[in-house]
Amino acid sequence: MTLPGQFSDPRVLTLFGLLAVSVTVTVWVALGLRARTRRERAAAPLERVWHPQESVALTPAEERAFGQVVSRLSPGPAGRLG
């Protein structure tokens, strides 16, 4: 079966073939690099999150305010947050 008109030219068929191969290779390389980046990122240790209470001493007023917030969030007699 031959293609009609300008598509029967072997140069056009070669151009479409090369275009298809180059797109396929580009997608394959891009997906491989993406998977490689994902694997490397998963192997890296998580960055430690700094918490202010680790190095900053609280004032008595701050400790009292913190205790009031915690006491409001602790479960009450019925198991609900009070």
C-alpha positions as CSV (number, residue, x, y, z in Angstrom):
1,M,0.0,0.0,0.0
2,T,1.4,3.3,-1.0
3,L,0.6,6.6,0.6
4,P,-0.9,9.3,-1.7
5,G,0.8,12.6,-2.7
6,Q,3.6,14.1,-0.8
7,F,3.6,11.3,1.9
8,S,4.9,8.8,-0.7
9,D,8.3,10.7,-0.7
10,P,10.8,8.6,1.2
11,R,12.3,11.8,2.7
12,V,9.0,12.6,4.4
13,L,8.7,9.1,5.8
14,T,12.2,9.3,7.1
15,L,11.5,12.6,8.7
16,F,8.4,11.3,10.5
17,G,10.4,8.2,11.6
18,L,13.2,10.2,13.0
19,L,10.8,12.5,14.7
20,A,9.0,9.5,16.3
21,V,12.3,8.0,17.5
22,S,13.6,11.2,18.9
23,V,10.4,11.9,20.9
24,T,10.4,8.4,22.2
25,V,14.0,8.6,23.4
26,T,13.4,12.1,24.9
27,V,10.4,10.8,26.9
28,W,12.4,7.7,28.0
29,V,15.4,9.8,29.2
30,A,13.1,12.3,31.0
31,L,11.2,9.6,32.9
32,G,14.5,7.8,33.8
33,L,16.0,11.0,35.2
34,R,12.8,11.8,37.1
35,A,12.8,8.3,38.7
36,R,16.5,8.6,39.5
37,T,15.9,11.9,41.2
38,R,13.1,10.5,43.2
39,R,15.2,7.5,44.4
40,E,18.1,9.8,45.4
41,R,15.8,12.2,47.3
42,A,14.2,9.2,49.2
43,A,17.6,7.9,50.2
44,A,18.6,11.3,51.7
45,P,18.0,11.8,55.4
46,L,15.2,14.1,56.4
47,E,16.3,17.6,57.5
48,R,15.9,18.1,61.2
49,V,13.3,20.7,62.1
50,W,14.4,23.2,64.7
51,H,12.0,23.8,67.6
52,P,12.3,27.1,69.6
53,Q,12.1,25.3,73.0
54,E,15.3,23.4,72.2
55,S,17.6,26.4,72.6
56,V,15.5,29.3,73.9
57,A,14.5,29.3,77.6
58,L,10.9,30.4,78.3
59,T,10.1,33.1,80.7
60,P,7.8,32.3,83.6
61,A,5.0,34.2,81.8
62,E,5.5,32.2,78.6
63,E,5.5,28.9,80.6
64,R,2.3,29.9,82.3
65,A,0.6,30.8,79.0
66,F,1.8,27.5,77.5
67,G,0.4,25.6,80.4
68,Q,-3.0,27.3,80.1
69,V,-3.1,26.3,76.4
70,V,-2.2,22.7,77.1
71,S,-4.7,22.5,79.9
72,R,-7.4,23.6,77.5
73,L,-6.4,21.0,75.0
74,S,-6.2,18.1,77.4
75,P,-9.1,15.7,77.4
76,G,-11.8,16.5,80.0
77,P,-13.8,14.1,82.1
78,A,-15.9,12.9,79.2
79,G,-12.8,12.4,77.0
80,R,-13.6,15.6,75.0
81,L,-11.2,18.5,74.6
82,G,-12.2,21.1,77.1
